[in-house]
Amino acid sequence: MRIRSVILAAGQGTRMRSKLAKVLHPLLGRPMLQYALEAAQQVSGAKPIVVVGRDAEAVQQTFGRAADFVLQEAQLGTGHAVMQAEPLLRGQSDWVLVSYADMPLLTVETLRKIVHIQQAHSGPITMLSLMADDPRGFGRVVRDADGRVQGIVEEAQATTEQLGIHELNAGLYCFAADWLWEALQRIQISPKGEYYLTDLVEIAIKDGLSVQAHILEDAEEGIGVNNRIHLAEAEAILRKRINRKWMLEGVTLVDPATTYIEPGVTIGQDTVIWPNTYLQGSTKIGAACSVGPNTLIRNSVVGDQSTVLASVLEEAIVEDHVEIGPFSHLRSGAHLAQGVHLGNFGEVKNSYLGPGTKMGHFSYIGDATIGAEVNIGAGTITCNFDGEKKNHTEIEANVFIGSDTMLVAPVKLGEGARTGAGSVVTKDVPSYTLAVGVPARPIRKLAKRD
């Protein structure tokens, strides 16, 4: 049986009070719409159809080929929105799954359950409902004395008695496709001048057909995002889900309430995440690491048995058994090889630090290649920018950089070279040579170390 998905994303989102389209507001680093897209894609196995309205161009540019887009030029309600998808879907599917872009908490499992119920159901509609004391503007599900669904009443049109109903329409439907396209033409315009998708329930009942309503077991899934308060609520729930997943997979979160892990992150077993830590983007953390507290890692790789304390890593690579922090900053292109020690207030950008190299504190390394077992003294700076371009520094293995050394790029220090404290190195230093002074000059050769 062919299943296609339609996601409604054309609303104005005025209650967000934002110049950004509601469906593009980020939730744990991803646009809100992405959650609905990914869930629908997994259930149907085909590109979802996204009905766009406000900021249609921005939405399409954000998601590109992840979906097929149709424009609802006039905002004439949810029924009218689904009509826009008919030219793409008529004759292309047996079932049509309709959801909303501002409901990012609905899980793949819930969507599949609605589809499975509809496939086993003789009627044309299966819908999702939820029980809640706070209606949050949702329509009410009206049932008869025998519990059969009779219709959905929008909050604006509900009577006082109907407003007291606690079963709410969650806004997820699975329709028999052929029936859907015909029935949409029978929706009557509302007093507000809109065509409500919910009227299809009443149309089916009048046709003598059955409508199934599956009640959500976890009402949190049914939270829709209409304003910034709802956005924060949804993010808290997503965070809780992700944190629970990692704890069940063998990661220790010392304080889950202050741990922020985005969906694209992976973490190895026996790693400990300390409070106030943010793991973002496509970050990969190895096994048996200690990360945090007060740490942000974005789009970076951290190898096994490494420690990152109170530091920031952005687009960096950290190999195994590395120690970082506190108060260090790895910027784009930083690569720390196995066993590197980067102490407090160290900054590395677009540079490679070889195995076993130690950079204790208060130093900056930029646009450099550093060999193995190098000692970088406190206050060392690679002066890599000459006002027009970035220049490269090369430091070979077993070099000892004295405290407060300035390395004025482009410059190279050969294997085993040393600089005296306070040196300003403007010319290459040969291997196993001591250079001191301002500017630094070679003063003697050094014995090679075994």
TIGUFI-924709 format. One record per residue (C-alpha): x, y, z; residue number from 1. Coordinates in steps of 0.25 Angstrom, whole numbers. Example, Ala and Ser with C-alpha at 12.3 -4.5 7.8 and 13.67 -1.06 7.14 Angstrom:
// TIGUFI-924709
     xx     yy     zz  seq
     49    -18     31    1
     55     -4     29    2
//
This chain:
// TIGUFI-924709
     xx     yy     zz  seq
      0      0      0    1
      5     14     -4    2
      6     24      7    3
      9     39      4    4
     10     50     15    5
      5     64     14    6
     11     74     24    7
      4     87     27    8
     13     99     28    9
      6    111     22   10
      2    117     35   11
      5    132     38   12
     11    129     52   13
      7    143     57   14
      8    138     72   15
     23    136     70   16
     24    151     68   17
     36    148     59   18
     41    152     46   19
     46    138     44   20
     35    128     39   21
     30    119     51   22
     34    106     44   23
     49    111     43   24
     50    114     58   25
     61    105     64   26
     58     93     73   27
     71     87     78   28
     79     93     67   29
     69     89     56   30
     58     96     49   31
     45     92     55   32
     39     87     42   33
     51     77     41   34
     45     68     52   35
     32     66     44   36
     39     64     31   37
     48     53     37   38
     37     46     44   39
     28     46     31   40
     39     42     22   41
     42     29     31   42
     27     25     31   43
     24     27     16   44
     38     24     10   45
     35     36      0   46
     37     51      0   47
     27     58      8   48
     18     69      2   49
     20     82     10   50
      9     93      8   51
     16    106     10   52
     10    120     11   53
     18    131     18   54
     32    132     15   55
     31    120      5   56
     44    124     -2   57
     52    123     11   58
     46    110     15   59
     49    104      2   60
     63    109      2   61
     65    103     16   62
     60     89     12   63
     64     88     -2   64
     61     75     -8   65
     57     68      5   66
     42     71      1   67
     33     75    -10   68
     27     88     -8   69
     13     94    -12   70
      9    108     -9   71
     -4    112     -2   72
     -5    126     -7   73
    -18    130     -1   74
    -19    126     14   75
    -33    119     13   76
    -31    109     24   77
    -26     95     26   78
    -35     88     17   79
    -31     98      6   80
    -17     95      9   81
    -18     80      7   82
    -25     83     -6   83
    -12     89    -12   84
     -6     75    -11   85
    -16     68    -19   86
     -9     71    -33   87
      3     64    -27   88
     -3     52    -20   89
    -16     48    -27   90
    -14     34    -33   91
      0     33    -26   92
     -4     28    -13   93
    -14     19     -5   94
    -13     26      8   95
    -10     41     11   96
     -4     44     25   97
     -7     59     28   98
      1     66     40   99
      5     80     44  100
     19     86     44  101
     18     92     57  102
     16     79     64  103
     31     74     65  104
     28     64     77  105
     20     54     69  106
     29     41     68  107
     31     32     57  108
     24     21     65  109
     11     29     67  110
     10     32     52  111
     12     18     48  112
      1     14     58  113
     -9     23     52  114
     -5     18     38  115
     -7      3     43  116
    -20      6     49  117
    -25     13     37  118
    -20      1     28  119
    -28     -8     37  120
    -40      1     37  121
    -52      1     28  122
    -55     16     29  123
    -48     27     22  124
    -41     34     34  125
    -33     31     46  126
    -29     42     54  127
    -20     45     67  128
    -26     51     79  129
    -21     54     93  130
    -27     56    107  131
    -23     69    114  132
    -28     79    123  133
    -21     91    116  134
    -28     91    102  135
    -17    101     96  136
    -27    105     85  137
    -29     91     80  138
    -42     86     75  139
    -51     77     83  140
    -54     62     79  141
    -69     60     80  142
    -74     46     82  143
    -88     40     84  144
    -93     32     96  145
    -86     19     90  146
    -73     26     89  147
    -73     27     74  148
    -67     40     68  149
    -77     49     63  150
    -69     61     59  151
    -58     71     63  152
    -62     85     68  153
    -52     96     66  154
    -50    104     79  155
    -56    117     73  156
    -69    110     69  157
    -71    102     82  158
    -82    103     91  159
    -80    105    106  160
    -83     90    108  161
    -73     86     97  162
    -62     94    103  163
    -63     85    115  164
    -59     73    106  165
    -45     68    110  166
    -42     60     98  167
    -35     69     88  168
    -32     68     73  169
    -17     66     72  170
    -16     69     57  171
    -11     56     51  172
    -19     49     41  173
    -18     37     32  174
    -28     37     20  175
    -33     28      9  176
    -27     35     -2  177
    -38     34    -13  178
    -49     38     -2  179
    -41     50      3  180
    -40     57    -11  181
    -55     56    -13  182
    -59     59      1  183
    -50     72      1  184
    -59     78    -10  185
    -71     77      0  186
    -65     85     11  187
    -74     97     14  188
    -67    111     17  189
    -67    114     31  190
    -72    128     37  191
    -57    132     37  192
    -56    130     22  193
    -48    117     24  194
    -49    102     19  195
    -46     94     32  196
    -40     80     30  197
    -47     76     42  198
    -60     76     35  199
    -57     64     28  200
    -60     56     40  201
    -74     61     40  202
    -75     58     25  203
    -71     44     27  204
    -81     42     38  205
    -92     47     30  206
    -88     38     19  207
    -90     26     29  208
    -75     23     30  209
    -67     21     42  210
    -56     30     48  211
    -46     24     57  212
    -39     33     68  213
    -27     28     74  214
    -24     34     88  215
     -9     38     90  216
     -3     30    102  217
      7     41    104  218
      0     55    103  219
     13     62    102  220
     14     57     88  221
      2     66     84  222
      8     79     88  223
      7     89     77  224
     16    101     76  225
      9    114     75  226
     18    124     83  227
     31    125     90  228
     26    118    102  229
     22    106     94  230
     35    106     87  231
     43    105    100  232
     33     94    105  233
     36     86     93  234
     51     88     94  235
     51     83    108  236
     43     70    104  237
     52     67     93  238
     64     69    102  239
     58     60    112  240
     56     49    101  241
     70     50     96  242
     77     50    110  243
     69     38    114  244
     73     31    101  245
     88     33    104  246
     87     29    119  247
     80     16    115  248
     92     14    105  249
    103     15    116  250
    106     30    117  251
    106     37    130  252
     99     50    131  253
    102     56    145  254
     91     66    144  255
     81     63    132  256
     74     76    134  257
     86     85    131  258
     91     76    119  259
     88     80    105  260
     90     70     94  261
     86     72     80  262
     80     61     71  263
     92     59     62  264
    102     56     74  265
    108     42     77  266
    114     38     90  267
    122     26     94  268
    119     17    106  269
    124     21    120  270
    126     35    116  271
    122     45    127  272
    116     58    124  273
    116     68    135  274
    106     80    137  275
    104     92    128  276
    110     85    116  277
    105     87    101  278
    108     77     90  279
    103     82     77  280
    103     79     62  281
    110     66     57  282
    119     65     69  283
    124     51     72  284
    129     48     86  285
    137     35     89  286
    136     25    100  287
    141     27    114  288
    142     42    113  289
    140     53    123  290
    133     65    117  291
    130     78    125  292
    125     85    133  293
    123     98    126  294
    127     93    112  295
    122     95     98  296
    126     85     87  297
    120     88     73  298
    122     80     60  299
    135     73     66  300
    141     60     69  301
    146     55     82  302
    154     42     83  303
    153     32     94  304
    158     34    108  305
    159     49    106  306
    156     60    116  307
    150     74    112  308
    148     83    124  309
    141     97    124  310
    145     99    109  311
    140    102     95  312
    142     93     83  313
    137     97     69  314
    139     89     57  315
    151     82     63  316
    157     68     64  317
    163     63     77  318
    169     49     77  319
    170     39     88  320
    176     42    102  321
    175     57    101  322
    174     67    112  323
    168     80    110  324
    165     92    119  325
    160     98    127  326
    157    111    119  327
    163    106    106  328
    157    109     92  329
    159    100     79  330
    154    108     67  331
    151    103     53  332
    162     94     47  333
    169     90     61  334
    174     76     61  335
    180     71     74  336
    187     57     73  337
    188     46     83  338
    192     50     97  339
    193     65     95  340
    191     73    107  341
    185     87    105  342
    184     95    118  343
    176    107    123  344
    174    119    114  345
    180    112    102  346
    175    115     88  347
    177    107     75  348
    172    110     61  349
    174    103     48  350
    186     96     54  351
    191     82     56  352
    198     78     70  353
    206     65     69  354
    205     53     78  355
    209     56     93  356
    211     71     90  357
    208     80    103  358
    203     94    102  359
    201     98    117  360
    195    112    118  361
    192    126    112  362
    197    122     98  363
    191    124     84  364
    195    115     72  365
    189    118     59  366
    192    113     45  367
    203    104     50  368
    208     90     48  369
    214     85     61  370
    221     72     62  371
    222     61     73  372
    226     64     88  373
    227     79     86  374
    227     87     99  375
    220    101     97  376
    223    110    108  377
    213    119    115  378
    210    132    107  379
    215    126     93  380
    208    133     81  381
    209    130     67  382
    208    143     60  383
    201    138     47  384
    194    150     41  385
    203    161     35  386
    191    170     32  387
    188    164     18  388
    189    149     19  389
    191    138     29  390
    204    131     29  391
    209    118     34  392
    218    113     45  393
    224    100     45  394
    230     94     58  395
    237     80     57  396
    237     69     67  397
    244     71     81  398
    245     86     80  399
    245     94     93  400
    238    107     92  401
    242    116    104  402
    231    125    111  403
    226    137    105  404
    232    134     91  405
    227    141     79  406
    227    133     66  407
    226    143     54  408
    221    135     42  409
    225    130     32  410
    235    123     41  411
    241    109     43  412
    247    103     55  413
    255     90     52  414
    255     77     61  415
    260     79     75  416
    261     94     74  417
    260    103     86  418
    256    117     89  419
    259    125    101  420
    248    132    109  421
    243    145    103  422
    249    142     89  423
    243    148     76  424
    246    138     65  425
    246    145     52  426
    255    135     44  427
    256    120     43  428
    263    113     55  429
    272    101     50  430
    270     87     57  431
    276     86     71  432
    279    100     72  433
    277    110     83  434
    271    124     79  435
    269    135     88  436
    267    150     88  437
    259    161     81  438
    260    158     70  439
    264    144     73  440
    278    139     68  441
    284    125     69  442
    295    125     80  443
    299    110     81  444
    296     96     76  445
    290     86     85  446
    293     72     87  447
    283     62     80  448
    274     55     90  449
    272     40     89  450
//
